[in-house]
Amino acid sequence: MNFYERWILPPILDLVMRQKHLTKYRRAVIAAARGRVLEIGVGSGLNLPLYGKQVELVYGLDPSARLLAIARRRAAASAVPVDLLLGSATAIPLADDSIDTVVMTWTLCSIPDPLAALREMRRVLKADGTLCFVEHGLSPEPGIELWQHRITPAWRRMAGGCHLDRKIDELVRVAGFDLTSLQAEYAPGPRTMSYMYEGCACRSHSGGIGSPVSADRGGPSLPAEPCWRRDRRPDNVVAAPRVPVEPMPIRR
């Protein structure tokens, strides 16, 4: 990290990410968390007050020591135990099959190698574990997409590596997950920066990892595929029927 990313950007991120319209997304993602939770990119700990009694422990991983220092204050007031970890999402310091829920909120955009990070998340998740996320990314509108590709090279230098043009659902699938739910819509704000992907995914039962995809350019669109639906009881897996999936409508 350079001086800007280490000292100037963290308090800016803490302020920007407090925007009220983001709270509904945070609540939706955190509501699905259970058991032992790993939050990737915990940042300044803005999600920590939202974890409830269904969560046993939260590991909060982040590469920024400055943001973790802010998060410690929020962790002290958390209703659940919090263990803050300094490190990278591409080298998660936890054992295989040790986590019930992985949480990401606006994190995947800034990870240099998102596929490597997602595969690490898959490694630490238990067989019946869940990945829950909300991320901004590539718009389905060609005009917006074009500007996202144009803006991203300059934007990522100003915004700590943040990419505007990653196709989040595709990255999740290619990394070896099956999507169990997905909603996409524009949040308030510039459309190049506000197309939200909110969903959950489980480890693919095929056991395979998908073919490479361009994380910076979004890559070709993959069709939505059936996946495994799980209820919250351990070792209870129900195969979802294979039915056609209609394209997601764009909420305006």
Secondary structure, DSSP 8 states (H G I E B T S, - for coil): --HIIIIIHHHHHHHHTT-GGGHHHHHHHHHT--EEEEEET-TT-TTGGG--TTEEEEEEEES-HHHHHHHHHHHHT-SS-EEEEES-TTS--S-TT-EEEEEEES-GGG-SSHHHHHHHHHHHEEEEEEEEEEEE---SSHHHHHHHHHHHHHHHHHTTT--S---HHHHHHHTTEEEEEEEEEE-SS-TTT-EEEEEEEEE-TT--------TTT--S-------EEE-SSTT-EEE-----------B-
